[in-house]
Amino acid sequence: MKKIKVLVVDDSALMRKIISDMINSQPNMEVMDIARNGKDLLQKLERFTPDVITLDVEMPIMDGITALKQLKDKGIVIPVVVLSSFSRKSSELTMECLENGAFDFIPKPSGSISLDIDKVKDDLITKINLAYQKCEFGCDENDIKKYSNEVVIAIEKESLAEKKLKERKSSPNKIEAVVIGASTGGPKALHSVITNLPGDLDVPIFVVQHMPATFTKAFADRLNGNSNLTVVEAKEGMTVEKNVVYVAPGGYHMEVGVDKKIYLNTDPAIWGVRPAADKLFISASNVYRDRLLSVVLTGMGKDGADGTVKVKEKGGITISEDKSTATIYGMPKAAFETGMVDIVLPLNSVSREIVRLVKEGWR
């Protein structure tokens, strides 16, 4: 069996050992070498090529973000899983790492024995496997063109059907809110979607991105700095406003009340995650009914599928990301397989379709 060769980069000898032990405990992967900082990493890459790199964010001499930029400049394509501490600075740097090509991130384990060390190990192993599989077996450019052409044809057929429906119905449904769910690969996907929406969209947008606490605040702040819309990390009791994007805080489910206020809770995790897109989608469908648009983007697992069914049952309209652009085709696939997805789109078409549906209505 071919083993996934991993290069571990961290300035802490203890952390290199903890991470290396986790990796070497797996039968399908092994640590091929270690590096103490970004400069050390680049020098080692001149001699060999690992399948996956685990990368610390804050390091002396050359930090993680600088190393990622160097990899990009040199045209070196190796999937990188970032390990980040829970500090505000590390959270902000992690978001920048994702924007500069990192595959995904996990919160860094503490140096002491921790009750959640097994969870950290599971997350690390899962994301190394996913990063390797995406790089090894992911779609090439021809696949993307093929899928995109199929989607364009589907959209054209949908437009013809809508024309006929509009001839019979003079006042199409008006979208009053948008809900979006994402997981692995989501930060980059959401950045692409949200930053391409106009500031006068005139509807609220609610977002669930599977991400730990502290990271969601950094994520929302970074999106806000690059978007035409206002992006905030949601807080308990916030009154819902148009042209605002509400990001569910890590560790809390986010729901929309009939009074158009946001409510957070620590109910049990769904599909192992909190926040969960299903919680958001179902609550929003009860409020907005046939005036709700749901979008399921890249991610591992099936969160968002049950919510998609509820949105459709209430008369709303549903979108899922196409396989050709999804970093992980898990969540969008699960949504699609419910038979309740109206439109399948590559990522670069999602923003445009949201605007069209909001501005023109549907049915």
C-alpha positions in Angstrom: 0.0 0.0 0.0 1.3 3.4 -1.0 1.7 5.7 2.0 0.9 9.4 2.0 4.2 11.1 2.7 3.8 14.1 5.0 6.2 16.9 5.8 5.6 18.5 9.2 6.5 22.1 9.7 6.5 23.6 13.2 9.0 25.6 15.2 8.2 23.6 18.4 10.0 20.3 18.9 7.2 19.1 21.1 4.5 20.0 18.6 6.5 18.3 15.8 6.6 15.1 17.9 2.9 15.3 18.8 1.9 15.8 15.1 4.3 13.2 13.8 3.1 10.6 16.3 -0.5 11.2 15.2 0.5 10.8 11.5 2.8 7.8 12.0 0.1 5.9 13.9 -1.9 5.6 10.7 -1.2 2.6 8.3 -1.6 4.7 5.2 0.6 7.7 6.0 4.0 8.5 7.3 6.1 11.6 8.2 8.9 11.8 5.6 10.7 14.7 7.3 10.2 17.8 9.5 11.0 21.5 9.1 11.4 24.1 11.8 10.1 27.1 9.8 9.1 28.3 6.3 12.7 28.8 5.2 13.6 25.3 6.2 10.5 24.0 4.4 11.5 25.6 1.1 15.0 24.3 1.3 13.8 20.8 1.9 11.4 21.0 -1.0 14.4 21.5 -3.3 15.4 17.9 -2.4 12.1 16.0 -2.3 8.4 16.4 -2.8 5.9 15.3 -0.1 2.3 14.5 -0.8 0.9 16.8 1.9 2.4 19.5 4.2 1.2 20.4 7.7 2.1 24.0 8.4 2.3 26.0 11.6 1.1 29.6 11.2 3.4 31.5 13.7 7.1 30.7 13.3 10.4 32.6 13.5 12.5 33.4 10.4 9.6 32.6 8.0 6.0 32.2 9.1 3.3 30.1 7.5 1.7 32.8 5.4 5.0 33.9 3.9 5.9 30.2 3.1 2.5 29.8 1.4 3.1 32.9 -0.7 6.6 31.6 -1.7 5.1 28.2 -2.7 2.6 30.0 -4.9 5.2 32.2 -6.5 7.4 29.2 -7.2 4.5 27.3 -8.8 4.8 24.5 -6.2 1.5 22.7 -5.9 1.4 20.6 -2.7 -1.8 20.5 -0.5 -1.2 22.3 2.8 -3.1 21.7 6.0 -2.6 24.6 8.4 -2.4 24.1 12.2 -3.4 27.2 14.1 -3.7 28.2 17.8 -6.8 29.8 19.1 -5.3 33.2 19.5 -6.9 36.1 17.6 -3.7 36.8 15.7 -3.4 33.1 14.6 -7.0 33.1 13.6 -6.5 36.1 11.4 -3.4 34.7 9.9 -5.2 31.4 9.2 -7.8 33.1 7.2 -5.0 34.7 5.1 -3.4 31.3 4.7 -6.7 29.9 3.3 -6.9 32.8 0.8 -3.3 32.0 -0.3 -3.9 28.4 -1.2 -4.0 26.3 2.0 -6.3 23.4 1.6 -7.8 23.7 5.1 -6.9 24.1 8.7 -7.4 22.6 12.2 -7.0 24.1 15.6 -3.6 23.2 17.0 -3.4 20.8 19.9 -2.0 22.2 23.1 1.3 20.9 24.4 -0.3 19.4 27.5 -2.6 16.3 27.6 -6.0 17.5 26.5 -9.4 15.9 26.6 -9.9 16.7 23.0 -6.6 15.4 21.7 -8.4 12.5 20.0 -10.7 14.9 18.2 -7.6 16.9 17.0 -6.0 13.7 15.8 -9.2 12.6 13.9 -9.5 16.0 12.3 -5.8 16.0 11.3 -5.9 12.5 9.8 -9.2 13.2 8.0 -7.9 16.4 6.4 -4.6 15.0 5.4 -6.5 12.1 3.6 -8.9 14.6 2.0 -6.1 16.9 0.9 -4.2 14.0 -0.7 -7.3 12.6 -2.4 -8.2 16.0 -3.8 -4.7 16.5 -5.2 -4.4 13.0 -6.5 -7.8 12.4 -7.9 -9.3 15.9 -8.3 -10.9 17.1 -11.5 -8.6 18.5 -14.2 -9.3 21.6 -16.3 -11.1 19.6 -19.0 -13.4 18.1 -16.4 -14.2 21.6 -15.1 -15.0 22.8 -18.6 -17.2 19.8 -19.3 -19.2 20.2 -16.1 -19.4 24.0 -16.6 -20.8 23.5 -20.1 -23.4 21.0 -18.8 -24.4 23.5 -16.1 -24.8 26.3 -18.6 -27.1 24.1 -20.7 -29.1 23.3 -17.6 -29.4 27.0 -16.7 -30.6 27.8 -20.2 -33.2 25.1 -20.0 -34.2 26.4 -16.6 -34.6 30.0 -18.0 -36.9 28.7 -20.8 -39.0 26.9 -18.2 -39.2 30.1 -16.1 -40.3 32.1 -19.0 -43.2 29.8 -19.6 -44.1 29.9 -15.9 -43.9 33.7 -15.8 -46.4 33.8 -18.7 -48.9 32.1 -16.5 -48.0 33.9 -13.3 -47.6 37.7 -13.5 -45.9 38.2 -10.1 -43.0 35.8 -9.4 -42.0 35.0 -5.9 -39.6 37.5 -4.3 -36.7 36.2 -2.4 -36.5 37.7 1.1 -33.5 35.9 2.6 -30.6 33.6 1.6 -29.1 30.8 3.7 -25.7 29.2 2.9 -24.0 26.2 4.4 -20.3 25.1 3.9 -17.6 23.1 5.5 -14.2 21.9 4.1 -13.1 24.4 1.5 -15.9 26.7 2.5 -13.9 29.8 3.6 -12.5 30.2 0.0 -15.8 29.3 -1.6 -17.7 31.7 0.7 -15.1 34.5 0.0 -15.8 34.0 -3.7 -19.5 34.1 -3.4 -20.0 36.9 -0.8 -17.4 39.3 -2.2 -19.1 39.2 -5.6 -22.5 40.2 -4.3 -23.6 43.9 -4.6 -24.1 46.1 -1.6 -27.7 46.7 -2.5 -28.9 43.1 -2.7 -31.6 44.1 -0.2 -31.9 40.8 1.6 -30.2 39.3 4.6 -27.8 36.4 4.2 -27.2 33.8 6.9 -24.0 31.6 6.8 -23.0 28.5 8.5 -19.4 27.6 8.0 -18.1 24.6 10.1 -15.4 26.4 12.0 -14.3 26.5 15.7 -14.9 29.5 18.0 -12.5 32.5 17.5 -12.0 31.5 13.9 -15.5 32.6 12.9 -14.9 36.1 14.2 -11.7 36.4 12.2 -13.4 34.9 9.1 -16.4 37.4 9.4 -14.0 40.4 9.8 -11.9 39.4 6.8 -15.0 38.9 4.7 -16.3 42.3 5.8 -13.1 44.0 4.8 -13.4 42.6 1.2 -17.2 42.7 0.6 -19.8 45.3 -0.5 -22.2 43.9 2.1 -21.7 44.2 5.8 -20.5 40.9 7.3 -20.7 40.2 11.0 -20.3 37.3 13.4 -23.9 36.8 14.6 -24.8 37.6 18.2 -27.8 36.5 20.3 -30.9 38.7 19.7 -29.6 40.6 16.7 -32.4 42.1 14.6 -32.1 40.8 11.0 -31.3 43.6 8.5 -31.1 43.7 4.8 -27.6 43.8 3.2 -26.0 42.1 6.2 -24.3 38.7 6.2 -24.6 36.9 9.5 -21.9 34.3 10.1 -22.8 31.7 12.8 -20.3 31.8 15.6 -18.3 28.6 16.2 -19.8 26.4 18.9 -23.3 27.7 18.5 -26.2 26.7 16.3 -27.8 29.8 14.7 -31.5 30.0 14.1 -33.9 32.7 12.8 -36.9 33.5 14.8 -40.4 34.4 13.6 -39.7 37.9 15.0 -36.8 38.2 12.5 -34.2 38.0 15.2 -31.2 35.7 15.5 -31.1 33.1 18.3 -28.0 31.1 19.2 -28.0 27.9 21.2 -25.8 25.0 22.3 -28.2 22.2 21.4 -26.4 18.9 20.7 -24.3 18.9 17.5 -25.9 17.6 14.3 -23.8 15.3 12.1 -21.0 16.0 14.6 -21.0 19.8 14.0 -22.2 22.9 15.8 -23.1 25.2 14.1 -25.1 23.1 11.7 -26.6 24.3 8.4 -29.6 22.1 8.9 -30.6 24.0 12.0 -30.3 27.3 10.2 -32.1 26.1 7.0 -35.0 24.6 8.9 -35.6 27.6 11.1 -35.3 30.1 8.2 -37.7 28.0 6.1 -40.3 28.3 8.8 -40.0 32.1 8.7 -39.5 32.9 5.0 -41.2 29.9 3.5 -41.5 30.2 -0.3 -39.3 33.4 -0.2 -36.2 31.6 0.9 -33.1 30.7 -1.2 -30.7 28.0 0.1 -27.2 27.3 -1.1 -25.1 24.3 -0.2 -21.4 24.7 -1.0 -18.3 22.4 -0.6 -17.9 20.3 2.5 -17.5 16.9 4.0 -20.6 15.0 5.3 -24.3 15.6 4.8 -25.1 18.7 6.8 -27.5 20.9 4.8 -29.3 18.0 3.1 -32.2 17.8 5.5 -32.4 21.5 5.5 -32.6 21.6 1.7 -35.6 19.2 1.9 -37.3 21.5 4.4 -36.7 24.6 2.3 -38.2 22.9 -0.8 -41.1 21.6 1.2 -41.9 25.1 2.3 -41.8 26.3 -1.3 -38.4 27.9 -1.4 -35.7 27.5 -4.1 -32.5 25.5 -3.6 -29.0 25.5 -5.1 -26.0 23.1 -4.6 -22.4 23.5 -5.8 -21.4 21.4 -8.8 -18.9 18.6 -8.3 -16.4 20.3 -10.8 -15.6 23.1 -8.4 -16.3 21.7 -4.9 -13.2 21.1 -2.9 -15.1 18.2 -1.2 -18.2 17.0 -3.0 -19.9 15.7 0.2 -22.4 18.2 1.4 -23.5 19.4 -2.1 -23.8 15.7 -3.2 -25.9 14.8 -0.2 -28.2 17.8 -0.9 -28.5 16.9 -4.6 -29.3 13.3 -3.8 -32.4 14.3 -1.9 -34.0 15.2 -5.2 -34.9 18.6 -3.8 -32.1 20.8 -5.5 -33.5 23.1 -8.2 -30.2 24.4 -9.6 -26.6 22.9 -9.7 -23.9 25.5 -10.4 -20.1 25.8 -10.5 -18.8 28.1 -7.8 -18.1 31.0 -10.2 -21.8 31.1 -11.1 -23.4 31.1 -7.7 -23.1 34.8 -6.9 -24.6 35.8 -10.3 -27.5 33.3 -9.8 -28.2 34.6 -6.3 -28.4 38.2 -7.6 -30.7 37.1 -10.5 -33.1 35.3 -8.3 -33.2 38.0 -5.7 -33.7 40.8 -8.3 -36.0 39.1 -10.7 -37.8 36.6 -8.4 -38.7 33.1 -9.6 -41.6 30.9 -10.7 
